[in-house]
Amino acid sequence: MGKVTNPKPVQYFTSILFKDEGPLQYTLAELKHVIGAIQENAGPMPFSHTSYYEEEMGKNLSRYFVLFAPLLERGLLPEIKLKTNTMEEVLSVGGKRTVNIDPGCISLENIILATTKGYTHRIYLAKGIFADLTLIYNNGGFRPLMWTYPDYKEEKIISLFNRWRNQYKQVLR
């Protein structure tokens, strides 16, 4: 029988889709209260991989990745996702979101995103939140899977997460 142990803490990040700077700045300020100090950010960068959000949020969306400094328990992902969903609601105008906030976590093994939508490769966590296994670490770097979102398959995004993983690994030591 295996011994039950606590896994190593993870480093949280968010991906924020937005059109206007105002909601982005509010989101960044609020995320500090939800997750902790911001260690680094990447962006804004154009988001053009899908038209899925256009009807609700408009065209010419940008993405901003934010890495948070504190290492936290893995089990906090559902709570964080619920809080980011509330932030999206608060910033909505006429029932339409002005930001889309996707929290996730970096471990030595993988990148996990939180989602409210179940699917074959998503594992239920708690409180209506699922874990989306987005990237796995193999042969010296993160690798996409057949269901990985197209933008997370891009070399510049994978490079960002590889760099953030290396920083995370140093903090664990």
C-alpha positions as CSV (number, residue, x, y, z in Angstrom):
1,M,0.0,0.0,0.0
2,G,1.3,3.4,-0.9
3,K,1.8,6.1,1.7
4,V,-0.3,9.2,1.6
5,T,1.8,12.3,1.2
6,N,1.1,15.9,0.4
7,P,2.2,16.9,-3.1
8,K,4.6,19.8,-3.6
9,P,2.9,23.2,-3.9
10,V,2.4,24.6,-7.3
11,Q,2.9,28.0,-8.9
12,Y,-0.3,29.6,-10.1
13,F,-0.8,31.7,-13.3
14,T,-3.7,33.2,-15.2
15,S,-4.4,33.8,-18.8
16,I,-6.5,36.9,-19.3
17,L,-8.3,37.7,-22.5
18,F,-9.4,41.3,-22.8
19,K,-10.1,44.1,-25.2
20,D,-9.7,47.3,-23.1
21,E,-7.0,48.2,-20.6
22,G,-9.4,49.3,-17.8
23,P,-10.9,45.9,-17.1
24,L,-7.4,44.4,-17.4
25,Q,-5.9,46.7,-14.7
26,Y,-8.8,46.0,-12.4
27,T,-8.4,42.3,-12.9
28,L,-4.7,42.5,-12.1
29,A,-5.3,44.4,-8.9
30,E,-8.0,41.9,-7.8
31,L,-5.9,38.9,-8.7
32,K,-3.2,40.0,-6.2
33,H,-5.9,39.6,-3.5
34,V,-7.0,36.2,-4.7
35,I,-3.6,34.6,-5.5
36,G,-0.9,36.8,-4.3
37,A,2.0,39.0,-5.5
38,I,2.7,39.1,-9.2
39,Q,6.1,37.7,-10.1
40,E,6.0,38.2,-13.8
41,N,3.7,38.9,-16.8
42,A,3.8,38.2,-20.5
43,G,1.8,40.3,-22.9
44,P,-0.3,41.7,-24.1
45,M,-0.2,39.5,-27.1
46,P,-2.8,39.3,-29.9
47,F,-5.3,36.5,-29.5
48,S,-6.4,35.3,-32.9
49,H,-6.7,31.5,-32.5
50,T,-10.5,31.3,-32.4
51,S,-13.5,33.5,-33.0
52,Y,-15.3,31.8,-30.0
53,Y,-15.2,35.0,-27.8
54,E,-15.9,37.6,-30.5
55,E,-19.7,37.7,-30.2
56,E,-19.4,38.2,-26.4
57,M,-16.2,40.3,-26.1
58,G,-15.7,41.7,-29.6
59,K,-12.8,41.4,-32.1
60,N,-9.1,42.3,-31.7
61,L,-8.7,40.6,-28.3
62,S,-5.4,40.4,-26.5
63,R,-4.0,37.9,-24.0
64,Y,-2.0,38.6,-20.9
65,F,-0.3,35.8,-18.9
66,V,0.4,36.5,-15.2
67,L,2.6,34.4,-13.0
68,F,2.1,34.7,-9.2
69,A,5.0,34.5,-6.7
70,P,3.7,32.4,-3.9
71,L,3.7,28.7,-4.1
72,L,0.4,27.4,-3.0
73,E,-1.5,24.1,-2.5
74,R,-2.8,22.4,-5.6
75,G,-6.2,22.0,-4.0
76,L,-6.8,25.7,-4.2
77,L,-7.5,25.6,-8.0
78,P,-11.3,25.3,-7.7
79,E,-11.6,28.2,-5.2
80,I,-9.4,30.4,-7.4
81,K,-11.5,29.5,-10.5
82,L,-14.7,30.4,-8.6
83,K,-13.2,33.7,-7.6
84,T,-12.1,34.5,-11.1
85,N,-15.6,33.7,-12.4
86,T,-17.0,36.2,-9.9
87,M,-14.5,38.8,-11.2
88,E,-15.7,38.2,-14.8
89,E,-19.3,38.7,-13.7
90,V,-18.5,41.9,-11.8
91,L,-16.7,43.3,-14.9
92,S,-19.5,42.2,-17.3
93,V,-21.4,44.9,-19.2
94,G,-24.9,44.1,-20.4
95,G,-24.4,40.4,-19.6
96,K,-21.3,40.2,-21.7
97,R,-17.8,39.6,-20.3
98,T,-15.1,42.2,-20.7
99,V,-12.4,39.8,-19.5
100,N,-12.0,36.0,-19.6
101,I,-9.8,34.8,-16.8
102,D,-8.4,31.3,-16.9
103,P,-6.4,30.3,-13.8
104,G,-4.0,27.4,-13.9
105,C,-1.0,25.9,-12.2
106,I,2.5,24.9,-13.0
107,S,4.0,21.8,-11.5
108,L,7.2,19.9,-12.4
109,E,4.9,17.4,-14.3
110,N,2.4,19.5,-16.1
111,I,0.3,22.6,-16.8
112,I,-3.3,22.4,-15.6
113,L,-6.0,24.8,-16.4
114,A,-9.3,25.2,-14.4
115,T,-12.6,25.0,-16.3
116,T,-16.3,24.7,-15.6
117,K,-16.8,22.4,-18.6
118,G,-16.3,18.6,-18.3
119,Y,-14.9,16.6,-21.1
120,T,-13.2,13.2,-21.7
121,H,-9.7,14.4,-20.6
122,R,-10.9,16.7,-17.8
123,I,-11.0,15.4,-14.2
124,Y,-13.5,16.7,-11.8
125,L,-12.0,18.5,-8.8
126,A,-14.7,20.1,-6.7
127,K,-17.4,22.8,-6.6
128,G,-18.2,22.4,-10.3
129,I,-14.6,22.8,-11.4
130,F,-12.6,20.5,-13.6
131,A,-8.8,20.2,-14.2
132,D,-7.8,20.4,-17.9
133,L,-4.5,18.6,-18.5
134,T,-3.0,21.1,-21.0
135,L,0.7,20.4,-21.3
136,I,2.9,17.6,-19.9
137,Y,6.6,17.7,-19.1
138,N,8.5,15.1,-21.1
139,N,12.0,14.9,-22.6
140,G,13.2,18.2,-21.2
141,G,10.2,20.4,-22.0
142,F,6.5,20.8,-22.0
143,R,4.6,19.0,-24.7
144,P,1.1,19.5,-26.0
145,L,-1.5,16.8,-26.1
146,M,-4.1,16.1,-28.8
147,W,-6.7,18.2,-27.0
148,T,-4.4,21.1,-26.0
149,Y,-5.8,24.4,-27.1
150,P,-4.1,25.6,-30.3
151,D,-2.6,28.7,-28.7
152,Y,-1.1,26.6,-25.9
153,K,0.7,24.5,-28.6
154,E,2.6,27.6,-29.9
155,E,6.3,27.5,-29.4
156,K,6.4,30.9,-27.8
157,I,3.8,29.8,-25.2
158,I,5.5,26.5,-24.5
159,S,8.8,28.4,-24.1
160,L,7.2,30.8,-21.6
161,F,5.9,27.8,-19.6
162,N,9.3,26.0,-19.8
163,R,11.0,29.2,-18.5
164,W,8.4,29.6,-15.7
165,R,8.8,25.9,-14.8
166,N,12.6,26.4,-14.4
167,Q,12.0,29.3,-12.1
168,Y,9.5,27.3,-10.1
169,K,12.0,24.4,-9.9
170,Q,14.6,26.8,-8.4
171,V,12.1,28.0,-5.8
172,L,11.3,24.4,-4.8
173,R,15.0,23.8,-4.0
